[in-house]
């Protein structure tokens, strides 16, 4: 049986592809948390049915594709199953799970709910938005939007107003109640909401005001309907990049270079749907643009799509496009998206590359490795802090974070022995020397990063203690207030934005060390009072 302990599993939403010893995909699944789902197949005492037990017995490799949310994982799972037809997925019906909203191409446009047919596209003219994956929420969203924008739903424009106008769902262009220009403005605003470009916030805000009025008037049923509508509308803000809504063939190519090695991942998008991911690794020599060279070599041996999206401008892009266009027999373009879902899809590819490089560590840790120029991904971070309130019971603490999360079994407490006054630097020196000097003596594994709570002074004391102990381990400090990172190889502190994912991990560790040391200090003071 496959040894699940031999791999590290991402702790994030995404899809998992189980393969047999020949490398063939035998099962594709999705999960809100990949680690929890995949481990459940191998947990002792798991009540697996006969088919699942047979699946598990054939697993030789598991590959992961991480996404930004569960909805994207659901859509990607469906697409990958239809692309690969794994033998343990074959009993799935080919029913389309996703509903779309179509704005028709008419003088007075209609809003209609559609499902993609077996050809994987809606053939009717108009603009398509979606997919929406929340079942009955599809109708609710459409109803809510109709109430807000008052677009007609009748297939043929009548000659008199109907019940939809009386209910407040239609502006009645049939009786000239609204001009063509005003109606067109409503259509444009609705398209902005559905595409996520603009307007959604105002619709939700207006509905919030209406919900409050309904509640104040004790019309609680209406208020609850509005609250549910708001929740579903806010779901539109969770952009689903996995289906881009365009019916052209596109490839999204991302590359990461490190130590003379290139790692490339490609999302292949066919008729607007992500159908597959391909991965490549190779050595890089010389000063040529590695990404441009890869694209030239890769597409010289395979089909060229209409568009290739990359993260940055390539050297010799014009010549490369000419080569690709000749190979394709029609125009081919290399584009660098600046905003929108195409840019986000490239970012998702890069996120997958980072996840694999780091052994599926938290993306924030890979980010820290780059920002702090660390030799390895800081899977294990230890943070130290000192508490000397009132000059008595001076204590220190050390908390340990593994893969960006607290590992409380690795926490340690210290009562200061050599310092009797409020000298933070001397106290930090003692705690660092005791922790890592002892760890070295015992042959224990050093952390990947030591984080000190404080500024340049505290960092200097810690570095001095590490040198005296003969220990070499990356060590930085994080100062409060401005959240500045002091690095021994930098003249100026490193300033990351407060929303930076790497900084958030460091702040969490620092705050946890502070909480732990304060609780220990209070415990000792409480014992003294007794």
C-alpha positions as CSV (number, residue, x, y, z in Angstrom):
1,X,0.0,0.0,0.0
2,X,1.1,3.6,-0.7
3,X,2.9,5.1,2.3
4,X,1.0,8.4,2.9
5,X,3.6,9.5,5.4
6,X,6.2,9.7,2.7
7,X,4.6,12.8,1.2
8,X,3.6,16.2,2.4
9,X,0.1,17.2,1.5
10,X,-1.1,20.8,0.9
11,X,-3.3,22.2,3.7
12,X,-5.5,24.1,1.2
13,X,-8.4,23.7,-1.3
14,X,-7.7,21.9,-4.5
15,X,-7.8,18.6,-6.5
16,X,-5.9,15.4,-6.0
17,X,-4.9,13.0,-8.8
18,X,-4.3,9.5,-7.8
19,X,-2.0,7.4,-10.1
20,X,-1.1,3.8,-10.4
21,X,2.4,2.4,-10.8
22,X,2.3,3.0,-14.6
23,X,1.6,6.7,-14.0
24,X,-2.0,6.5,-15.3
25,X,-4.6,8.7,-13.4
26,X,-7.1,6.3,-11.8
27,X,-9.0,8.8,-9.6
28,X,-9.6,12.5,-9.4
29,X,-11.2,14.2,-6.4
30,X,-11.6,17.6,-4.9
31,X,-11.4,18.9,-1.3
32,X,-11.8,22.0,0.8
33,X,-8.7,20.8,2.7
34,X,-6.5,18.4,0.7
35,X,-4.6,17.1,3.7
36,X,-7.7,16.1,5.6
37,X,-9.4,14.5,2.6
38,X,-6.4,12.5,1.3
39,X,-5.4,11.3,4.7
40,X,-8.9,9.9,5.3
41,X,-8.3,7.3,2.7
42,X,-5.4,5.9,4.7
43,X,-6.6,6.4,8.3
44,X,-6.6,3.3,10.4
45,X,-10.1,2.0,11.0
46,X,-11.5,3.8,8.0
47,X,-14.7,2.2,6.8
48,X,-13.9,2.0,3.1
49,X,-16.2,0.2,0.7
50,X,-14.9,-2.4,-1.7
51,X,-14.4,-0.1,-4.6
52,X,-12.5,2.5,-2.5
53,X,-10.4,-0.2,-0.9
54,X,-9.4,-1.4,-4.4
55,X,-8.6,2.1,-5.4
56,X,-6.3,2.7,-2.4
57,X,-4.5,-0.6,-3.1
58,X,-3.5,0.6,-6.6
59,X,-2.2,4.0,-5.6
60,X,1.5,4.6,-6.4
61,X,1.6,8.4,-6.6
62,X,-0.6,11.3,-5.7
63,X,-0.4,14.7,-7.5
64,X,-2.0,17.9,-6.2
65,X,-3.4,21.0,-7.9
66,X,-4.1,23.7,-5.4
67,X,-6.8,26.3,-6.0
68,X,-7.9,29.5,-4.1
69,X,-11.3,28.2,-3.0
70,X,-13.6,25.2,-2.9
71,X,-15.7,26.4,-5.8
72,X,-12.7,26.5,-8.1
73,X,-11.7,23.0,-6.9
74,X,-15.2,21.7,-7.7
75,X,-15.1,23.1,-11.3
76,X,-11.6,22.0,-11.9
77,X,-12.4,18.4,-10.7
78,X,-15.3,18.2,-13.2
79,X,-13.1,19.5,-16.0
80,X,-10.2,17.1,-15.3
81,X,-12.5,14.1,-15.0
82,X,-14.0,14.8,-18.4
83,X,-10.5,15.2,-19.8
84,X,-8.9,12.1,-18.4
85,X,-11.8,9.7,-17.6
86,X,-10.1,7.9,-14.7
87,X,-11.4,4.4,-14.2
88,X,-12.6,5.0,-10.7
89,X,-14.6,8.1,-11.7
90,X,-16.4,6.5,-14.7
91,X,-19.6,6.0,-12.8
92,X,-20.2,9.7,-12.6
93,X,-23.0,11.0,-14.7
94,X,-22.2,13.6,-17.3
95,X,-24.8,16.0,-15.9
96,X,-23.7,19.6,-16.0
97,X,-23.6,20.9,-12.4
98,X,-23.1,24.5,-13.2
99,X,-25.6,27.1,-14.2
100,X,-24.8,30.3,-16.2
101,X,-26.5,33.6,-16.7
102,X,-26.8,34.7,-20.3
103,X,-27.5,38.3,-21.4
104,X,-29.1,38.0,-24.8
105,X,-28.0,39.8,-27.9
106,X,-31.2,41.7,-28.6
107,X,-32.4,45.3,-28.8
108,X,-33.8,45.0,-25.3
109,X,-31.6,42.3,-23.8
110,X,-33.0,39.5,-21.6
111,X,-31.4,37.7,-18.7
112,X,-31.7,33.9,-18.9
113,X,-30.4,30.9,-17.0
114,X,-28.5,28.4,-19.1
115,X,-26.7,25.1,-18.7
116,X,-23.8,24.1,-21.0
117,X,-24.7,21.1,-23.2
118,X,-22.5,18.2,-24.1
119,X,-20.6,20.4,-26.5
120,X,-19.4,22.3,-23.4
121,X,-20.8,25.6,-24.7
122,X,-24.0,27.5,-24.9
123,X,-24.7,28.0,-28.6
124,X,-27.2,30.7,-28.2
125,X,-26.0,34.3,-28.9
126,X,-25.2,36.7,-26.1
127,X,-22.8,37.1,-23.2
128,X,-22.3,34.3,-20.7
129,X,-21.5,34.8,-17.0
130,X,-20.7,32.2,-14.4
131,X,-20.6,29.4,-13.5
132,X,-22.7,29.5,-10.4
133,X,-22.3,26.3,-8.2
134,X,-24.8,26.8,-5.4
135,X,-27.8,24.9,-6.7
136,X,-31.0,26.7,-5.9
137,X,-29.0,29.9,-5.4
138,X,-28.8,30.2,-9.2
139,X,-32.5,31.1,-9.3
140,X,-32.2,33.3,-6.2
141,X,-29.3,35.3,-7.7
142,X,-31.1,35.7,-11.0
143,X,-34.3,36.8,-9.1
144,X,-32.4,39.3,-7.0
145,X,-30.6,40.8,-10.0
146,X,-33.8,41.0,-12.0
147,X,-35.3,43.0,-9.1
148,X,-32.3,45.3,-9.1
149,X,-31.9,45.9,-12.9
150,X,-35.4,45.1,-14.1
151,X,-34.5,43.3,-17.4
152,X,-37.2,41.4,-19.2
153,X,-37.4,37.6,-19.4
154,X,-40.1,37.2,-22.0
155,X,-38.9,35.4,-25.2
156,X,-41.0,37.7,-27.4
157,X,-41.5,41.3,-26.7
158,X,-45.3,41.7,-26.0
159,X,-47.4,44.7,-26.8
160,X,-48.6,45.4,-23.3
161,X,-47.2,45.2,-19.8
162,X,-47.4,41.9,-17.9
163,X,-47.3,40.6,-14.4
164,X,-43.5,40.9,-14.2
165,X,-43.8,44.7,-14.4
166,X,-46.5,44.7,-11.7
167,X,-44.2,42.6,-9.5
168,X,-41.3,45.1,-10.0
169,X,-39.1,42.7,-12.0
170,X,-39.3,44.4,-15.4
171,X,-39.0,48.0,-16.6
172,X,-41.6,47.3,-19.4
173,X,-39.8,48.4,-22.5
174,X,-42.7,46.8,-24.4
175,X,-44.9,49.8,-23.6
176,X,-42.2,52.4,-23.9
177,X,-41.9,52.8,-20.2
178,X,-38.1,53.1,-20.6
179,X,-35.9,54.4,-23.4
180,X,-33.5,52.2,-25.3
181,X,-30.6,54.2,-23.9
182,X,-31.7,53.9,-20.3
183,X,-32.4,50.2,-20.7
184,X,-29.0,49.7,-22.3
185,X,-27.4,51.4,-19.3
186,X,-29.1,48.9,-17.0
187,X,-27.8,46.0,-19.1
188,X,-24.2,47.5,-19.0
189,X,-24.4,47.9,-15.2
190,X,-25.6,44.3,-14.8
191,X,-22.8,43.0,-17.0
192,X,-20.4,44.9,-14.7
193,X,-21.8,43.2,-11.6
194,X,-21.8,39.7,-13.2
195,X,-18.2,40.1,-14.4
196,X,-17.0,41.4,-11.1
197,X,-15.9,44.7,-12.6
198,X,-18.1,47.1,-10.7
199,X,-21.5,47.8,-9.1
200,X,-21.9,44.7,-6.9
201,X,-21.0,46.6,-3.8
202,X,-23.8,49.2,-4.4
203,X,-26.4,46.5,-5.1
204,X,-25.5,44.7,-1.9
205,X,-25.5,47.9,0.0
206,X,-28.9,48.9,-1.3
207,X,-30.3,45.5,-0.4
208,X,-28.8,45.9,3.1
209,X,-30.7,49.1,3.6
210,X,-33.9,47.4,2.4
211,X,-33.3,44.4,4.7
212,X,-33.0,46.8,7.7
213,X,-36.2,48.6,6.7
214,X,-38.0,45.2,6.4
215,X,-36.7,44.2,9.9
216,X,-37.7,47.5,11.4
217,X,-41.2,47.0,10.0
218,X,-41.3,43.5,11.6
219,X,-41.5,42.0,8.1
220,X,-39.0,39.3,9.1
221,X,-39.8,36.9,6.3
222,X,-38.8,39.6,3.7
223,X,-35.7,40.5,5.8
224,X,-34.6,36.9,5.8
225,X,-35.1,36.6,2.0
226,X,-33.0,39.7,1.5
227,X,-30.3,38.5,3.9
228,X,-30.1,35.2,1.9
229,X,-30.0,37.2,-1.4
230,X,-27.1,39.3,-0.1
231,X,-25.2,36.2,0.9
232,X,-25.6,34.7,-2.5
233,X,-24.7,37.9,-4.3
234,X,-21.6,38.3,-2.2
235,X,-20.6,34.9,-3.4
236,X,-20.1,36.5,-6.9
237,X,-17.0,38.2,-5.5
238,X,-15.4,34.8,-5.1
239,X,-14.0,34.8,-8.6
240,X,-14.0,31.4,-10.3
241,X,-10.9,31.5,-12.5
242,X,-11.2,27.9,-13.6
243,X,-13.8,28.8,-16.2
244,X,-12.9,32.0,-18.0
245,X,-16.0,32.2,-20.3
246,X,-14.2,32.6,-23.6
247,X,-14.4,30.1,-26.4
248,X,-10.8,30.2,-27.7
249,X,-7.9,28.0,-27.0
250,X,-5.4,29.5,-24.6
251,X,-2.3,28.4,-22.6
252,X,-1.1,30.0,-19.4
253,X,2.6,29.5,-18.8
254,X,4.4,30.3,-15.5
255,X,8.1,29.7,-14.7
256,X,10.3,29.8,-11.6
257,X,14.1,29.9,-11.8
258,X,16.2,28.8,-8.8
259,X,19.9,27.7,-8.7
260,X,20.2,27.1,-12.4
261,X,17.0,25.0,-12.6
262,X,13.7,26.0,-14.2
263,X,10.3,24.8,-13.2
264,X,7.4,25.4,-15.6
265,X,3.7,24.7,-15.3
266,X,1.1,25.1,-18.0
267,X,-2.7,25.4,-17.7
268,X,-4.3,24.4,-21.0
269,X,-7.6,26.2,-21.5
270,X,-9.8,24.8,-24.3
271,X,-13.0,26.7,-25.2
272,X,-12.7,28.8,-22.0
273,X,-12.3,25.8,-19.6
274,X,-9.1,24.7,-17.8
275,X,-8.7,21.1,-19.1
276,X,-5.3,20.1,-17.9
277,X,-2.0,21.0,-16.2
278,X,1.4,20.1,-17.5
279,X,4.7,20.3,-15.6
280,X,8.3,20.5,-16.7
281,X,11.7,20.8,-15.1
282,X,15.1,21.5,-16.8
283,X,18.5,23.0,-16.2
284,X,19.2,26.5,-17.4
285,X,22.5,27.5,-19.0
286,X,23.6,30.8,-20.6
287,X,22.0,34.2,-20.5
288,X,19.1,33.6,-22.8
289,X,15.5,34.2,-21.7
290,X,14.7,30.8,-20.3
291,X,10.9,31.3,-20.6
292,X,11.1,32.4,-24.2
293,X,13.4,29.5,-25.1
294,X,11.1,27.1,-23.4
295,X,8.1,28.4,-25.3
296,X,9.9,28.1,-28.6
297,X,11.0,24.5,-27.9
298,X,7.7,23.4,-26.4
299,X,5.5,24.6,-29.2
300,X,7.8,23.5,-32.0
301,X,6.7,20.0,-31.1
302,X,3.0,20.5,-30.4
303,X,-0.1,22.4,-31.2
304,X,0.0,26.2,-30.8
305,X,-3.0,27.9,-29.2
306,X,-4.4,31.2,-30.3
307,X,-3.2,33.0,-27.1
308,X,-0.3,32.3,-24.7
309,X,-0.4,34.2,-21.4
310,X,2.8,34.8,-19.5
311,X,3.8,36.8,-16.4
312,X,6.2,39.2,-18.1
313,X,7.4,40.5,-21.4
314,X,9.7,38.1,-23.3
315,X,12.9,38.9,-25.1
316,X,12.3,38.8,-28.9
317,X,8.6,38.5,-28.4
318,X,7.8,39.7,-32.0
319,X,10.0,37.1,-33.6
320,X,8.6,34.4,-31.3
321,X,5.0,35.3,-32.2
322,X,5.9,35.2,-35.9
323,X,7.4,31.7,-35.5
324,X,4.3,30.5,-33.5
325,X,1.9,32.0,-36.0
326,X,3.7,30.2,-38.9
327,X,3.6,27.0,-37.0
328,X,-0.1,27.4,-36.2
329,X,-1.1,28.5,-39.7
330,X,-2.9,31.5,-38.2
331,X,-2.2,34.4,-35.8
332,X,-0.8,33.5,-32.4
333,X,-0.1,36.0,-29.7
334,X,1.9,36.1,-26.4
335,X,0.2,38.4,-23.9
336,X,0.9,39.7,-20.4
337,X,-2.3,40.2,-18.5
338,X,-2.2,43.1,-16.0
339,X,-5.5,42.6,-14.2
340,X,-8.4,40.2,-14.0
341,X,-8.9,36.5,-14.0
342,X,-6.2,35.8,-16.5
343,X,-3.6,37.4,-14.3
344,X,-5.1,35.5,-11.3
345,X,-4.8,32.2,-13.1
346,X,-1.1,32.8,-13.7
347,X,-0.7,33.6,-10.0
348,X,-2.4,30.3,-9.2
349,X,0.0,28.5,-11.5
350,X,2.9,30.2,-9.6
351,X,1.3,29.2,-6.3
352,X,1.3,25.6,-7.5
353,X,5.0,25.8,-8.5
354,X,5.9,27.2,-5.1
355,X,3.9,24.6,-3.3
356,X,5.8,21.8,-5.1
357,X,9.2,23.3,-4.7
358,X,8.6,23.7,-0.9
359,X,7.2,20.2,-0.6
360,X,3.7,21.6,-0.2
361,X,4.6,24.0,2.5
362,X,2.4,27.0,3.2
363,X,2.8,29.5,0.3
364,X,3.6,32.2,3.0
365,X,6.8,30.2,3.9
366,X,8.0,30.1,0.3
367,X,7.3,33.8,0.2
368,X,9.4,34.3,3.3
369,X,12.3,32.3,1.9
370,X,12.4,34.7,-1.1
371,X,11.9,37.9,0.8
372,X,14.5,37.1,3.5
373,X,16.9,35.3,1.2
374,X,16.8,32.2,3.4
375,X,18.7,29.0,2.4
376,X,15.7,26.8,2.9
377,X,11.9,27.2,3.3
378,X,11.4,28.0,7.0
379,X,9.2,24.9,7.7
380,X,10.2,25.2,11.4
381,X,10.3,28.7,13.0
382,X,11.1,29.2,16.6
383,X,10.3,32.6,18.2
384,X,11.8,33.8,21.5
385,X,10.6,36.6,23.8
386,X,11.4,38.0,27.3
387,X,9.1,39.2,30.0
388,X,10.6,41.3,32.9
389,X,7.5,43.1,34.2
390,X,8.2,44.9,37.5
391,X,11.8,43.6,37.4
392,X,10.8,40.4,39.1
393,X,10.5,36.8,37.9
394,X,12.3,37.6,34.7
395,X,11.4,34.8,32.2
396,X,11.7,33.8,28.6
397,X,9.7,31.8,26.2
398,X,10.1,30.0,22.9
399,X,7.3,29.0,20.7
400,X,7.6,26.7,17.7
401,X,5.7,27.0,14.4
402,X,5.7,24.1,11.9
403,X,4.5,24.8,8.4
404,X,3.2,28.2,9.5
405,X,1.1,26.8,12.5
406,X,1.8,26.6,16.2
407,X,3.3,23.3,17.4
408,X,2.6,23.5,21.2
409,X,4.5,20.3,22.0
410,X,7.6,22.3,21.0
411,X,7.0,25.3,23.3
412,X,9.6,25.9,26.0
413,X,9.8,28.2,29.1
414,X,12.9,29.7,30.7
415,X,13.6,31.3,34.1
416,X,16.4,33.7,33.8
417,X,19.4,32.7,35.9
418,X,22.3,35.1,35.1
419,X,20.4,38.5,35.0
420,X,18.7,40.1,38.0
421,X,17.9,43.5,36.5
422,X,15.7,44.7,33.5
423,X,18.3,44.0,30.8
424,X,16.5,42.7,27.7
425,X,19.6,42.2,25.7
426,X,21.4,40.1,28.4
427,X,18.2,38.1,29.1
428,X,17.8,37.3,25.3
429,X,21.5,36.3,25.2
430,X,21.0,33.8,28.0
431,X,17.8,32.3,26.6
432,X,19.2,31.9,23.0
433,X,22.4,30.4,24.3
434,X,20.6,27.9,26.6
435,X,18.2,26.8,23.9
436,X,20.5,26.3,21.0
437,X,23.6,25.4,23.0
438,X,21.7,22.5,24.5
439,X,20.1,21.6,21.2
440,X,23.6,21.3,19.7
441,X,24.9,19.2,22.6
442,X,21.9,16.8,22.3
443,X,22.3,16.5,18.5
444,X,18.8,17.9,18.0
445,X,17.5,19.3,14.7
446,X,17.9,23.1,14.5
447,X,15.0,25.2,13.3
448,X,15.0,26.7,9.8
449,X,14.6,30.2,11.2
450,X,15.0,31.8,14.6
451,X,12.8,34.8,15.2
452,X,13.6,37.3,18.0
453,X,10.9,39.6,19.4
454,X,12.6,43.0,19.3
455,X,14.8,45.3,17.3
456,X,18.5,45.5,16.3
457,X,19.7,45.3,19.9
458,X,17.8,42.1,20.7
459,X,19.0,40.6,17.4
460,X,22.6,41.5,18.2
461,X,22.3,39.8,21.5
462,X,20.9,36.6,19.9
463,X,23.5,36.5,17.2
464,X,26.3,36.8,19.8
465,X,24.8,33.9,21.8
466,X,24.6,31.8,18.6
467,X,28.2,32.5,17.7
468,X,29.3,31.6,21.3
469,X,27.4,28.3,21.0
470,X,28.9,27.5,17.7
471,X,25.5,27.3,16.1
472,X,24.8,28.5,12.5
473,X,21.1,29.1,11.9
474,X,19.3,32.0,10.2
475,X,18.2,34.5,12.7
476,X,16.1,37.7,12.4
477,X,14.1,40.0,14.6
478,X,10.7,41.6,14.3
479,X,10.1,45.0,16.0
480,X,6.7,46.0,17.1
481,X,4.9,49.2,16.0
482,X,6.3,49.5,12.5
483,X,6.7,45.7,12.1
484,X,10.2,46.1,10.8
485,X,12.3,43.0,10.1
486,X,16.0,43.2,11.1
487,X,18.3,41.0,9.1
488,X,22.0,40.5,9.9
489,X,22.9,40.9,6.3
490,X,20.9,44.1,5.6
491,X,21.9,47.6,6.6
492,X,18.3,48.8,6.7
493,X,15.3,46.9,8.2
494,X,13.0,45.1,5.8
495,X,9.5,46.5,5.6
496,X,6.8,44.3,4.2
497,X,3.2,45.5,3.8
498,X,0.9,44.6,6.8
499,X,-1.2,42.4,4.4
500,X,1.9,40.5,3.3
501,X,1.3,36.7,3.9
502,X,4.9,36.1,5.1
503,X,4.8,39.0,7.6
504,X,1.5,37.6,9.0
505,X,3.2,34.3,9.9
506,X,6.0,36.2,11.7
507,X,3.6,38.4,13.5
508,X,1.5,35.4,14.6
509,X,4.6,33.7,15.9
510,X,5.8,36.9,17.7
511,X,2.4,37.4,19.3
512,X,2.1,33.8,20.4
513,X,5.5,34.0,22.0
514,X,4.5,37.2,23.8
515,X,1.2,35.6,25.0
516,X,3.1,32.5,26.2
517,X,5.8,34.4,28.1
518,X,3.3,36.7,29.8
519,X,1.1,33.8,30.9
520,X,4.2,32.1,32.4
521,X,5.2,35.4,34.2
522,X,1.7,35.8,35.7
523,X,1.8,32.2,36.8
524,X,5.0,32.8,38.8
525,X,3.8,36.0,40.3
526,X,0.6,34.3,41.3
527,X,2.5,31.6,43.2
528,X,4.6,34.3,45.0
529,X,1.5,36.0,46.3
530,X,0.3,32.7,47.8
